[in-house]
Amino acid sequence: VYAAALEQGYQPFSLLVDAGVVQAQSWVPVNSDGRALGLIPLREALALSRNQATANLMAALGPSSVKALCERLGFVSALPEVPSLALGSG
């Protein structure tokens, strides 16, 4: 997800939303610590492995762009184009 974001022009200091947002029907990702940090830089979201920020970034990028990057990197398993792909559902 983060590599796809950098490919699309995001920068390490780009702000992401680390807060709960319904992603698909009823899927609401949560952070392991149960807290939302609000706006945080991309580099911090990656370093801290913030699930909500990652899921929101995936929503902005679109699962198809992340899947396409994975395929270019050599992933051969079928990856679903779903929001939960951001957190490893594929």
Jmol script that loads the backbone (N, CA, C; Angstrom):
load data "model"
ATOM      1  N   VAL A   1       0.836  -1.192   0.000  1.00  0.00           N
ATOM      2  CA  VAL A   1       0.000   0.000   0.000  1.00  0.00           C
ATOM      3  C   VAL A   1       0.879   1.254   0.000  1.00  0.00           C
ATOM      4  N   TYR A   2       1.885   1.260   0.851  1.00  0.00           N
ATOM      5  CA  TYR A   2       2.732   2.450   0.956  1.00  0.00           C
ATOM      6  C   TYR A   2       3.604   2.634  -0.285  1.00  0.00           C
ATOM      7  N   ALA A   3       4.077   1.556  -0.862  1.00  0.00           N
ATOM      8  CA  ALA A   3       4.853   1.667  -2.101  1.00  0.00           C
ATOM      9  C   ALA A   3       3.980   2.211  -3.224  1.00  0.00           C
ATOM     10  N   ALA A   4       2.741   1.745  -3.295  1.00  0.00           N
ATOM     11  CA  ALA A   4       1.813   2.252  -4.314  1.00  0.00           C
ATOM     12  C   ALA A   4       1.544   3.739  -4.089  1.00  0.00           C
ATOM     13  N   ALA A   5       1.450   4.141  -2.836  1.00  0.00           N
ATOM     14  CA  ALA A   5       1.223   5.559  -2.529  1.00  0.00           C
ATOM     15  C   ALA A   5       2.404   6.408  -2.993  1.00  0.00           C
ATOM     16  N   LEU A   6       3.621   5.951  -2.720  1.00  0.00           N
ATOM     17  CA  LEU A   6       4.800   6.698  -3.160  1.00  0.00           C
ATOM     18  C   LEU A   6       4.856   6.778  -4.678  1.00  0.00           C
ATOM     19  N   GLU A   7       4.467   5.689  -5.335  1.00  0.00           N
ATOM     20  CA  GLU A   7       4.432   5.683  -6.799  1.00  0.00           C
ATOM     21  C   GLU A   7       3.453   6.718  -7.348  1.00  0.00           C
ATOM     22  N   GLN A   8       2.383   6.960  -6.600  1.00  0.00           N
ATOM     23  CA  GLN A   8       1.351   7.886  -7.056  1.00  0.00           C
ATOM     24  C   GLN A   8       1.562   9.316  -6.554  1.00  0.00           C
ATOM     25  N   GLY A   9       2.737   9.586  -6.003  1.00  0.00           N
ATOM     26  CA  GLY A   9       3.063  10.961  -5.655  1.00  0.00           C
ATOM     27  C   GLY A   9       2.953  11.326  -4.192  1.00  0.00           C
ATOM     28  N   TYR A  10       2.541  10.407  -3.356  1.00  0.00           N
ATOM     29  CA  TYR A  10       2.547  10.694  -1.923  1.00  0.00           C
ATOM     30  C   TYR A  10       3.994  10.844  -1.475  1.00  0.00           C
ATOM     31  N   GLN A  11       4.203  11.616  -0.435  1.00  0.00           N
ATOM     32  CA  GLN A  11       5.526  11.853   0.123  1.00  0.00           C
ATOM     33  C   GLN A  11       5.558  11.321   1.561  1.00  0.00           C
ATOM     34  N   PRO A  12       6.731  11.096   2.122  1.00  0.00           N
ATOM     35  CA  PRO A  12       6.802  10.617   3.507  1.00  0.00           C
ATOM     36  C   PRO A  12       6.082  11.528   4.501  1.00  0.00           C
ATOM     37  N   PHE A  13       5.978  12.801   4.180  1.00  0.00           N
ATOM     38  CA  PHE A  13       5.324  13.758   5.071  1.00  0.00           C
ATOM     39  C   PHE A  13       3.849  13.988   4.723  1.00  0.00           C
ATOM     40  N   SER A  14       3.343  13.313   3.694  1.00  0.00           N
ATOM     41  CA  SER A  14       1.921  13.448   3.340  1.00  0.00           C
ATOM     42  C   SER A  14       1.071  13.000   4.521  1.00  0.00           C
ATOM     43  N   LEU A  15       0.013  13.754   4.801  1.00  0.00           N
ATOM     44  CA  LEU A  15      -0.830  13.433   5.952  1.00  0.00           C
ATOM     45  C   LEU A  15      -1.890  12.396   5.592  1.00  0.00           C
ATOM     46  N   LEU A  16      -2.050  11.429   6.482  1.00  0.00           N
ATOM     47  CA  LEU A  16      -3.062  10.392   6.354  1.00  0.00           C
ATOM     48  C   LEU A  16      -4.006  10.487   7.538  1.00  0.00           C
ATOM     49  N   VAL A  17      -5.220   9.992   7.367  1.00  0.00           N
ATOM     50  CA  VAL A  17      -6.211   9.992   8.440  1.00  0.00           C
ATOM     51  C   VAL A  17      -6.129   8.667   9.178  1.00  0.00           C
ATOM     52  N   ASP A  18      -5.700   8.730  10.424  1.00  0.00           N
ATOM     53  CA  ASP A  18      -5.673   7.552  11.283  1.00  0.00           C
ATOM     54  C   ASP A  18      -6.907   7.616  12.179  1.00  0.00           C
ATOM     55  N   ALA A  19      -8.038   7.229  11.612  1.00  0.00           N
ATOM     56  CA  ALA A  19      -9.313   7.230  12.330  1.00  0.00           C
ATOM     57  C   ALA A  19     -10.227   6.231  11.655  1.00  0.00           C
ATOM     58  N   GLY A  20     -11.181   5.742  12.415  1.00  0.00           N
ATOM     59  CA  GLY A  20     -12.091   4.726  11.897  1.00  0.00           C
ATOM     60  C   GLY A  20     -13.059   5.281  10.867  1.00  0.00           C
ATOM     61  N   VAL A  21     -13.066   4.645   9.724  1.00  0.00           N
ATOM     62  CA  VAL A  21     -13.991   4.985   8.652  1.00  0.00           C
ATOM     63  C   VAL A  21     -14.505   3.657   8.102  1.00  0.00           C
ATOM     64  N   VAL A  22     -15.802   3.544   7.906  1.00  0.00           N
ATOM     65  CA  VAL A  22     -16.348   2.311   7.339  1.00  0.00           C
ATOM     66  C   VAL A  22     -15.814   2.161   5.932  1.00  0.00           C
ATOM     67  N   GLN A  23     -15.141   1.056   5.664  1.00  0.00           N
ATOM     68  CA  GLN A  23     -14.472   0.862   4.388  1.00  0.00           C
ATOM     69  C   GLN A  23     -15.332   0.134   3.361  1.00  0.00           C
ATOM     70  N   ALA A  24     -16.013  -0.899   3.749  1.00  0.00           N
ATOM     71  CA  ALA A  24     -16.807  -1.686   2.796  1.00  0.00           C
ATOM     72  C   ALA A  24     -17.970  -2.294   3.559  1.00  0.00           C
ATOM     73  N   GLN A  25     -19.140  -1.826   3.259  1.00  0.00           N
ATOM     74  CA  GLN A  25     -20.351  -2.293   3.918  1.00  0.00           C
ATOM     75  C   GLN A  25     -20.210  -2.136   5.429  1.00  0.00           C
ATOM     76  N   SER A  26     -19.667  -3.132   6.121  1.00  0.00           N
ATOM     77  CA  SER A  26     -19.594  -3.035   7.576  1.00  0.00           C
ATOM     78  C   SER A  26     -18.183  -3.241   8.121  1.00  0.00           C
ATOM     79  N   TRP A  27     -17.163  -3.225   7.255  1.00  0.00           N
ATOM     80  CA  TRP A  27     -15.796  -3.426   7.728  1.00  0.00           C
ATOM     81  C   TRP A  27     -15.230  -2.118   8.251  1.00  0.00           C
ATOM     82  N   VAL A  28     -14.881  -2.091   9.521  1.00  0.00           N
ATOM     83  CA  VAL A  28     -14.256  -0.918  10.141  1.00  0.00           C
ATOM     84  C   VAL A  28     -12.953  -1.377  10.783  1.00  0.00           C
ATOM     85  N   PRO A  29     -11.826  -1.120  10.131  1.00  0.00           N
ATOM     86  CA  PRO A  29     -10.549  -1.542  10.712  1.00  0.00           C
ATOM     87  C   PRO A  29     -10.259  -0.786  12.007  1.00  0.00           C
ATOM     88  N   VAL A  30      -9.528  -1.428  12.896  1.00  0.00           N
ATOM     89  CA  VAL A  30      -9.133  -0.791  14.153  1.00  0.00           C
ATOM     90  C   VAL A  30      -7.622  -0.915  14.315  1.00  0.00           C
ATOM     91  N   ASN A  31      -7.057  -0.016  15.067  1.00  0.00           N
ATOM     92  CA  ASN A  31      -5.637  -0.070  15.394  1.00  0.00           C
ATOM     93  C   ASN A  31      -5.429  -1.017  16.565  1.00  0.00           C
ATOM     94  N   SER A  32      -4.270  -1.626  16.638  1.00  0.00           N
ATOM     95  CA  SER A  32      -4.013  -2.613  17.688  1.00  0.00           C
ATOM     96  C   SER A  32      -4.102  -2.027  19.092  1.00  0.00           C
ATOM     97  N   ASP A  33      -3.836  -0.727  19.228  1.00  0.00           N
ATOM     98  CA  ASP A  33      -3.922  -0.099  20.545  1.00  0.00           C
ATOM     99  C   ASP A  33      -5.307   0.476  20.831  1.00  0.00           C
ATOM    100  N   GLY A  34      -6.227   0.342  19.859  1.00  0.00           N
ATOM    101  CA  GLY A  34      -7.596   0.826  20.055  1.00  0.00           C
ATOM    102  C   GLY A  34      -7.748   2.331  19.970  1.00  0.00           C
ATOM    103  N   ARG A  35      -6.685   3.038  19.618  1.00  0.00           N
ATOM    104  CA  ARG A  35      -6.745   4.503  19.555  1.00  0.00           C
ATOM    105  C   ARG A  35      -6.599   4.986  18.119  1.00  0.00           C
ATOM    106  N   ALA A  36      -7.146   6.157  17.864  1.00  0.00           N
ATOM    107  CA  ALA A  36      -6.961   6.836  16.584  1.00  0.00           C
ATOM    108  C   ALA A  36      -6.115   8.076  16.844  1.00  0.00           C
ATOM    109  N   LEU A  37      -5.134   8.302  15.984  1.00  0.00           N
ATOM    110  CA  LEU A  37      -4.222   9.437  16.172  1.00  0.00           C
ATOM    111  C   LEU A  37      -4.606  10.660  15.349  1.00  0.00           C
ATOM    112  N   GLY A  38      -5.647  10.547  14.526  1.00  0.00           N
ATOM    113  CA  GLY A  38      -6.040  11.681  13.683  1.00  0.00           C
ATOM    114  C   GLY A  38      -5.141  11.783  12.474  1.00  0.00           C
ATOM    115  N   LEU A  39      -4.729  12.997  12.129  1.00  0.00           N
ATOM    116  CA  LEU A  39      -3.835  13.192  10.986  1.00  0.00           C
ATOM    117  C   LEU A  39      -2.396  12.873  11.394  1.00  0.00           C
ATOM    118  N   ILE A  40      -1.761  11.974  10.620  1.00  0.00           N
ATOM    119  CA  ILE A  40      -0.373  11.634  10.897  1.00  0.00           C
ATOM    120  C   ILE A  40       0.380  11.522   9.569  1.00  0.00           C
ATOM    121  N   PRO A  41       1.675  11.798   9.578  1.00  0.00           N
ATOM    122  CA  PRO A  41       2.461  11.676   8.346  1.00  0.00           C
ATOM    123  C   PRO A  41       2.518  10.216   7.886  1.00  0.00           C
ATOM    124  N   LEU A  42       2.599  10.024   6.595  1.00  0.00           N
ATOM    125  CA  LEU A  42       2.686   8.701   5.998  1.00  0.00           C
ATOM    126  C   LEU A  42       3.806   7.891   6.646  1.00  0.00           C
ATOM    127  N   ARG A  43       4.978   8.485   6.804  1.00  0.00           N
ATOM    128  CA  ARG A  43       6.113   7.745   7.368  1.00  0.00           C
ATOM    129  C   ARG A  43       5.814   7.250   8.779  1.00  0.00           C
ATOM    130  N   GLU A  44       5.065   8.023   9.557  1.00  0.00           N
ATOM    131  CA  GLU A  44       4.716   7.608  10.919  1.00  0.00           C
ATOM    132  C   GLU A  44       3.667   6.493  10.889  1.00  0.00           C
ATOM    133  N   ALA A  45       2.714   6.609   9.972  1.00  0.00           N
ATOM    134  CA  ALA A  45       1.694   5.564   9.840  1.00  0.00           C
ATOM    135  C   ALA A  45       2.342   4.234   9.487  1.00  0.00           C
ATOM    136  N   LEU A  46       3.327   4.265   8.600  1.00  0.00           N
ATOM    137  CA  LEU A  46       4.045   3.050   8.212  1.00  0.00           C
ATOM    138  C   LEU A  46       4.892   2.529   9.369  1.00  0.00           C
ATOM    139  N   ALA A  47       5.648   3.397   9.992  1.00  0.00           N
ATOM    140  CA  ALA A  47       6.533   2.981  11.081  1.00  0.00           C
ATOM    141  C   ALA A  47       5.759   2.406  12.262  1.00  0.00           C
ATOM    142  N   LEU A  48       4.596   2.958  12.529  1.00  0.00           N
ATOM    143  CA  LEU A  48       3.794   2.504  13.666  1.00  0.00           C
ATOM    144  C   LEU A  48       2.763   1.441  13.281  1.00  0.00           C
ATOM    145  N   SER A  49       2.727   1.084  12.010  1.00  0.00           N
ATOM    146  CA  SER A  49       1.796   0.072  11.504  1.00  0.00           C
ATOM    147  C   SER A  49       0.351   0.392  11.912  1.00  0.00           C
ATOM    148  N   ARG A  50      -0.101   1.589  11.535  1.00  0.00           N
ATOM    149  CA  ARG A  50      -1.443   2.055  11.900  1.00  0.00           C
ATOM    150  C   ARG A  50      -2.461   1.494  10.912  1.00  0.00           C
ATOM    151  N   ASN A  51      -3.284   0.566  11.364  1.00  0.00           N
ATOM    152  CA  ASN A  51      -4.262  -0.094  10.497  1.00  0.00           C
ATOM    153  C   ASN A  51      -5.250   0.869   9.866  1.00  0.00           C
ATOM    154  N   GLN A  52      -5.776   1.803  10.660  1.00  0.00           N
ATOM    155  CA  GLN A  52      -6.786   2.717  10.131  1.00  0.00           C
ATOM    156  C   GLN A  52      -6.193   3.642   9.070  1.00  0.00           C
ATOM    157  N   ALA A  53      -5.012   4.147   9.300  1.00  0.00           N
ATOM    158  CA  ALA A  53      -4.371   5.008   8.304  1.00  0.00           C
ATOM    159  C   ALA A  53      -4.100   4.226   7.027  1.00  0.00           C
ATOM    160  N   THR A  54      -3.663   2.980   7.166  1.00  0.00           N
ATOM    161  CA  THR A  54      -3.370   2.150   6.001  1.00  0.00           C
ATOM    162  C   THR A  54      -4.635   1.847   5.219  1.00  0.00           C
ATOM    163  N   ALA A  55      -5.715   1.513   5.915  1.00  0.00           N
ATOM    164  CA  ALA A  55      -6.988   1.232   5.243  1.00  0.00           C
ATOM    165  C   ALA A  55      -7.526   2.472   4.540  1.00  0.00           C
ATOM    166  N   ASN A  56      -7.390   3.630   5.164  1.00  0.00           N
ATOM    167  CA  ASN A  56      -7.853   4.865   4.530  1.00  0.00           C
ATOM    168  C   ASN A  56      -6.993   5.215   3.321  1.00  0.00           C
ATOM    169  N   LEU A  57      -5.697   4.938   3.402  1.00  0.00           N
ATOM    170  CA  LEU A  57      -4.820   5.156   2.257  1.00  0.00           C
ATOM    171  C   LEU A  57      -5.206   4.222   1.117  1.00  0.00           C
ATOM    172  N   MET A  58      -5.491   2.977   1.422  1.00  0.00           N
ATOM    173  CA  MET A  58      -5.938   2.022   0.405  1.00  0.00           C
ATOM    174  C   MET A  58      -7.213   2.517  -0.267  1.00  0.00           C
ATOM    175  N   ALA A  59      -8.129   3.059   0.517  1.00  0.00           N
ATOM    176  CA  ALA A  59      -9.377   3.582  -0.055  1.00  0.00           C
ATOM    177  C   ALA A  59      -9.083   4.722  -1.025  1.00  0.00           C
ATOM    178  N   ALA A  60      -8.116   5.565  -0.690  1.00  0.00           N
ATOM    179  CA  ALA A  60      -7.763   6.685  -1.569  1.00  0.00           C
ATOM    180  C   ALA A  60      -7.082   6.199  -2.849  1.00  0.00           C
ATOM    181  N   LEU A  61      -6.242   5.190  -2.738  1.00  0.00           N
ATOM    182  CA  LEU A  61      -5.504   4.675  -3.896  1.00  0.00           C
ATOM    183  C   LEU A  61      -6.353   3.769  -4.771  1.00  0.00           C
ATOM    184  N   GLY A  62      -7.208   3.000  -4.134  1.00  0.00           N
ATOM    185  CA  GLY A  62      -7.992   1.984  -4.837  1.00  0.00           C
ATOM    186  C   GLY A  62      -7.269   0.652  -4.802  1.00  0.00           C
ATOM    187  N   PRO A  63      -7.960  -0.413  -4.440  1.00  0.00           N
ATOM    188  CA  PRO A  63      -7.328  -1.732  -4.368  1.00  0.00           C
ATOM    189  C   PRO A  63      -6.683  -2.172  -5.683  1.00  0.00           C
ATOM    190  N   SER A  64      -7.224  -1.745  -6.809  1.00  0.00           N
ATOM    191  CA  SER A  64      -6.666  -2.189  -8.095  1.00  0.00           C
ATOM    192  C   SER A  64      -5.241  -1.675  -8.293  1.00  0.00           C
ATOM    193  N   SER A  65      -4.934  -0.473  -7.817  1.00  0.00           N
ATOM    194  CA  SER A  65      -3.569   0.050  -7.987  1.00  0.00           C
ATOM    195  C   SER A  65      -2.586  -0.714  -7.109  1.00  0.00           C
ATOM    196  N   VAL A  66      -3.019  -1.106  -5.917  1.00  0.00           N
ATOM    197  CA  VAL A  66      -2.150  -1.872  -5.025  1.00  0.00           C
ATOM    198  C   VAL A  66      -1.946  -3.276  -5.592  1.00  0.00           C
ATOM    199  N   LYS A  67      -3.013  -3.878  -6.093  1.00  0.00           N
ATOM    200  CA  LYS A  67      -2.915  -5.206  -6.702  1.00  0.00           C
ATOM    201  C   LYS A  67      -1.975  -5.168  -7.908  1.00  0.00           C
ATOM    202  N   ALA A  68      -2.091  -4.150  -8.738  1.00  0.00           N
ATOM    203  CA  ALA A  68      -1.237  -4.031  -9.924  1.00  0.00           C
ATOM    204  C   ALA A  68       0.234  -3.928  -9.530  1.00  0.00           C
ATOM    205  N   LEU A  69       0.547  -3.165  -8.496  1.00  0.00           N
ATOM    206  CA  LEU A  69       1.928  -3.054  -8.038  1.00  0.00           C
ATOM    207  C   LEU A  69       2.426  -4.411  -7.535  1.00  0.00           C
ATOM    208  N   CYS A  70       1.613  -5.106  -6.775  1.00  0.00           N
ATOM    209  CA  CYS A  70       2.003  -6.439  -6.282  1.00  0.00           C
ATOM    210  C   CYS A  70       2.325  -7.371  -7.442  1.00  0.00           C
ATOM    211  N   GLU A  71       1.520  -7.322  -8.477  1.00  0.00           N
ATOM    212  CA  GLU A  71       1.759  -8.170  -9.651  1.00  0.00           C
ATOM    213  C   GLU A  71       3.059  -7.794 -10.344  1.00  0.00           C
ATOM    214  N   ARG A  72       3.335  -6.483 -10.461  1.00  0.00           N
ATOM    215  CA  ARG A  72       4.590  -6.046 -11.071  1.00  0.00           C
ATOM    216  C   ARG A  72       5.794  -6.473 -10.244  1.00  0.00           C
ATOM    217  N   LEU A  73       5.597  -6.617  -8.937  1.00  0.00           N
ATOM    218  CA  LEU A  73       6.676  -7.032  -8.048  1.00  0.00           C
ATOM    219  C   LEU A  73       6.844  -8.552  -8.004  1.00  0.00           C
ATOM    220  N   GLY A  74       5.969  -9.269  -8.707  1.00  0.00           N
ATOM    221  CA  GLY A  74       6.145 -10.706  -8.819  1.00  0.00           C
ATOM    222  C   GLY A  74       5.211 -11.576  -7.999  1.00  0.00           C
ATOM    223  N   PHE A  75       4.247 -10.984  -7.302  1.00  0.00           N
ATOM    224  CA  PHE A  75       3.281 -11.806  -6.569  1.00  0.00           C
ATOM    225  C   PHE A  75       2.464 -12.592  -7.581  1.00  0.00           C
ATOM    226  N   VAL A  76       2.354 -13.880  -7.375  1.00  0.00           N
ATOM    227  CA  VAL A  76       1.647 -14.715  -8.342  1.00  0.00           C
ATOM    228  C   VAL A  76       0.305 -15.218  -7.817  1.00  0.00           C
ATOM    229  N   SER A  77       0.041 -15.107  -6.524  1.00  0.00           N
ATOM    230  CA  SER A  77      -1.247 -15.554  -5.999  1.00  0.00           C
ATOM    231  C   SER A  77      -2.320 -14.538  -6.376  1.00  0.00           C
ATOM    232  N   ALA A  78      -3.545 -15.030  -6.480  1.00  0.00           N
ATOM    233  CA  ALA A  78      -4.666 -14.155  -6.820  1.00  0.00           C
ATOM    234  C   ALA A  78      -4.956 -13.240  -5.631  1.00  0.00           C
ATOM    235  N   LEU A  79      -4.931 -11.944  -5.864  1.00  0.00           N
ATOM    236  CA  LEU A  79      -5.214 -10.977  -4.803  1.00  0.00           C
ATOM    237  C   LEU A  79      -6.599 -10.383  -5.015  1.00  0.00           C
ATOM    238  N   PRO A  80      -7.424 -10.359  -3.970  1.00  0.00           N
ATOM    239  CA  PRO A  80      -8.749  -9.783  -4.120  1.00  0.00           C
ATOM    240  C   PRO A  80      -8.680  -8.255  -4.161  1.00  0.00           C
ATOM    241  N   GLU A  81      -9.499  -7.642  -4.978  1.00  0.00           N
ATOM    242  CA  GLU A  81      -9.541  -6.171  -5.037  1.00  0.00           C
ATOM    243  C   GLU A  81     -10.583  -5.689  -4.035  1.00  0.00           C
ATOM    244  N   VAL A  82     -10.236  -5.808  -2.768  1.00  0.00           N
ATOM    245  CA  VAL A  82     -11.128  -5.429  -1.671  1.00  0.00           C
ATOM    246  C   VAL A  82     -10.365  -4.529  -0.701  1.00  0.00           C
ATOM    247  N   PRO A  83     -11.059  -3.688   0.055  1.00  0.00           N
ATOM    248  CA  PRO A  83     -10.376  -2.792   0.976  1.00  0.00           C
ATOM    249  C   PRO A  83      -9.492  -3.508   1.993  1.00  0.00           C
ATOM    250  N   SER A  84      -9.892  -4.697   2.436  1.00  0.00           N
ATOM    251  CA  SER A  84      -9.103  -5.405   3.450  1.00  0.00           C
ATOM    252  C   SER A  84      -7.764  -5.914   2.917  1.00  0.00           C
ATOM    253  N   LEU A  85      -7.540  -5.816   1.618  1.00  0.00           N
ATOM    254  CA  LEU A  85      -6.233  -6.137   1.048  1.00  0.00           C
ATOM    255  C   LEU A  85      -5.155  -5.270   1.714  1.00  0.00           C
ATOM    256  N   ALA A  86      -5.534  -4.084   2.152  1.00  0.00           N
ATOM    257  CA  ALA A  86      -4.596  -3.167   2.819  1.00  0.00           C
ATOM    258  C   ALA A  86      -3.967  -3.801   4.039  1.00  0.00           C
ATOM    259  N   LEU A  87      -4.689  -4.695   4.697  1.00  0.00           N
ATOM    260  CA  LEU A  87      -4.190  -5.294   5.935  1.00  0.00           C
ATOM    261  C   LEU A  87      -3.832  -6.762   5.754  1.00  0.00           C
ATOM    262  N   GLY A  88      -3.680  -7.185   4.491  1.00  0.00           N
ATOM    263  CA  GLY A  88      -3.168  -8.518   4.235  1.00  0.00           C
ATOM    264  C   GLY A  88      -4.180  -9.602   3.938  1.00  0.00           C
ATOM    265  N   SER A  89      -5.402  -9.254   3.584  1.00  0.00           N
ATOM    266  CA  SER A  89      -6.405 -10.289   3.332  1.00  0.00           C
ATOM    267  C   SER A  89      -6.075 -11.154   2.123  1.00  0.00           C
ATOM    268  N   GLY A  90      -5.182 -10.701   1.269  1.00  0.00           N
ATOM    269  CA  GLY A  90      -4.826 -11.462   0.085  1.00  0.00           C
ATOM    270  C   GLY A  90      -3.763 -12.467   0.378  1.00  0.00           C
TER     271      GLY A  90
END
end "model"
wireframe off; spacefill off
backbone 0.3
color backbone group
